[in-house]
Amino acid sequence: MFKSLPGAQEKLVKKYHTRQGRKKADFYIVEGTRCCEEAIKFNPSAVQCALGSNDKALDELREHSFPIYSVDTAKFEALSLTENAQGIMLLMNKPVNAKPQLEDPFLLVLDGLQEPGNVGTILRTALAIGLKEVVLTKGSADAYNPKSVRAGMGAQFKLNISYVDSLQDLTEDERLQDRTFWLTTPRDGTSCYDDKFDLQNGVLVFGEEGGGIKDLHLGQKVTIPMPGEAESLNVAQAATLFLFEAVRRQIL
């Protein structure tokens, strides 16, 4: 038999349902069989504990050293952050003070993206093309927000994700002084299909969903040609096109 979930732990999970609770928490929540499997496979040392109502799923975790707690179905559904809970949840330690490593052929930066689903989707795409890290500026959605984790489908467990205060600060990093900052815009700038758009050893920046990148003087503008009448693309869609253009050019 598994232990019952301690009351103090239950309170922490309930607080995590609020924005303020997530901000203060030193953990983030991973739900669903597949995401939990990915988390344990790629980052088992970060697991604080597992809890769930799915005894079969919990049984498969016995070989690990982290605590495992069993709760009844009604309580699990109350603690779950998803509508169709699969009966398994992990509490994972948030990374502390991660720093940009600058080991990729180019650096991907998300500047003030506020929609967690878009952040997670871009992280997943970054992982798919072979990047090892993504940098976010303060004001961006938490990469470990529940919606981000679900959209990332395991990307958070494999990427080095770091935060910097601002895009300005990043341009002043002495390690990036010789790099071109490519600032994505909806309509203006060099075409992403033009040879002038040289992403090798560069920095590719995506701005927030509504207003885009605010400090366009910090780099060179680059855009996706759109002969149609749409004003812009969703930022996650745009990121996919840019990132796979890097694959087409064999940068990765």
N, C-alpha and C positions, 0 to 999 in steps of 0.2 A: 504493500500500500504506500501511496505517496503522502507526504505531509500536507496538512491544510495550509492555505495561504495565511500568513500572519496578518493581523489587523493593520499594523503599520504599513506593510507593503501594499495592502488593498487600498488604503487611503492615498498613497502616492500615485497608484494607477488611476484612481478616480480624479485626483487633481490634474493628472496629465490630460484629461479631457478639456481643460480650459487653456486658453492661450497663455495666461500668466503661469499656470502650472507647468506647461511645456517649457517655458522660458527658464524657469528656476530648476528644472529637473536635470540631474547629472546623467540621465539615461534617455534612450528613445525606445519606442515600441515597434516591434516587428511582428506582423501577424500573417497567418496563412501557411499552409504546409510547405509550399515551394520557397517562399521567402525565408522561412525559418531554416530550411535545409541549406539554403545558400549562405545564410549568416553563420551557421555552425561550421559549414565546410571551409569557408574562407576567413572567418574571424572568430574562432571559438573562444579565444581568451577574453573577448569583449562582452561575453554573455554574463549578465548578473544573475539571472535565474530564468526558468521557464515555468509557465503555468498554463493550465488548460483543462478542458472537460473531455477531451478526446484521449481516452486511456491508451489506445493503440499508439497514437502519436507520441505520447509521453513515455511509453515503454521503450520506444526506440532511442530515447535520450539517456537511458540509464547508464550507459558507459561513460558519460561525461561527468565532470566533477562539480559543475554548477548545481545549485539547489533546484529541485523540481517540485512544484506544488499542484495539487489537484483541487479544482473547484467544481461545483455543480453547474449544470447547463445554464440555469437562469442567472446565476452570478456571473458566469463567464460572459454571457451576452450583455450584461450590464456594464462589464468592464471593457468589452471590446469596442474598438473604434470603427469597425466595419459593419455593414448591414448584414452581410452573409458570412458570419464568423465561421471558421473551420475548426474551432476548438483548440487552437494552439497559439501561444503568444510568447515572445521573448522580450525581456528587458535587457537592452544593450547599453554598455557604457559609451557615452559620447566621446569622440576623440578630443584630446586637449592640446591646444596650441600647435596644431598642424601648420607646417610652413611649406610654401611652394618649393618644390624640388628642382623644377626646370630641366627635367630629363627627356621630355617629349620633343619631337621635331618642331612643334609649335605649341604655344601656351594658349589654352582656352579659358576665357574669362567671362563670367556672367555678372553684369554691372547693374545691380538694383532690380533684378527679376523678382517680382512679388508673388507670382502664382506658383504654389508648390508643385502642382502637376507638371507645369512647363519645366521647372528645375529638374524634377525627377526624370522626365522624358529626355532632356538634353544629356543628363548624366548617363542614361542608358545608351544613347547614341554614341557618346564619347567612348564608352567602354567597348561598344561594338566595332568602332574603327581602330581600336588599339591604343587609345590614349591611356596614360597612367594617372593623370591628375587633372583637376579642374579647380580654378580659383574663383571665389565669389567675393564681391564687395559687400560691405556692411549695408544693410537696407534690403538685401536680397532675402528671399524666403529661406527658412532653415532647410538645408539639404536633408535633414533627418526628420522633418515634419512627416506625420503619417502618410499624407497624400504624396509627398515626394518619394518616400520609401516605396509605396505601392507602384508609383509610376516608374521608379528606377529599376524595379525587378532585380534587385541584387547588386546594382552598380555601386551603391554606397559601401558595400563590404569589400570592394576590390580597388576602388579609386582612392588616391590621396586627395582629400577635399580640404581646402584651406580658405581662410577669410583674410582679407586686407581691408583697411579702413576706407580706401577710396581708389578710384582709377588713377587719380593724380599721384597718390603714393606709389602705386605700382610703376608708373612711368619714371619715378625717381629712384627706383631700385637699381643700384649700380650694376647688377647682373644683367639688366635688360637695356642698358644704354645703347647697345648697337642693334637693337631689334626694332623692326617696324611694327607699330600698333595699327592694326586694321580694324576700323570702327564700322560696324554694319549699320546701314541705313535703309529705309524702305525704297527710296527712289533715286537718291543722289550718290555719285561717286563712281569709282572704277567698277566695271562688271566683274563679278566673281569668276567669269569664264575667260577674262582677258589675261594674257601672259604678264601684264603689268602687276597683276595681283599675285605677288610672290609670297606665299605663306611659309615657305621654308625658314625656320629659325625666327618666325614672327610671333605676334600676339594677336589672337582673334577675339574680338570683344562683341558681346551681344548686350543690348540695353533693355531697360524695363519695357513691359508690354505696351503701355500707353504712349509714353513720351519718347522712348528710345534713349540713346546715349546723350546725356546732357552736355558733356565736355567734348564736343567734336573737334576742338582745336588741339586735342592731345594726340591725334594720329591722322591717318589717311582714311578717307571714307571709301567703303566698298558696298556694292549692292547686288541684288539678284535682278536681272532684267525681267520686267513684267509688262509685256505688250498689251495685256488686258486692262480692264477697268478697275480691278481690285486696288484698294488703297495700300494694302500691305498684307503680308502673310503672318500667321501665328508664329511667334518667336521660336517655338520648338520645331515647326515645319521648316522655317528658314535655316535654323541651325543644322538640321539634317541635310539640306542641300549643300550648305557650305562644307560640312564635315566630310561628306562623301565626295565632294569635289577634290578634297585633299587625298582621298583614296584613289580617285581616278588619275590624279597626277603622280601617284606612287610616292607621295611624301611619307606615307605610313605603310 
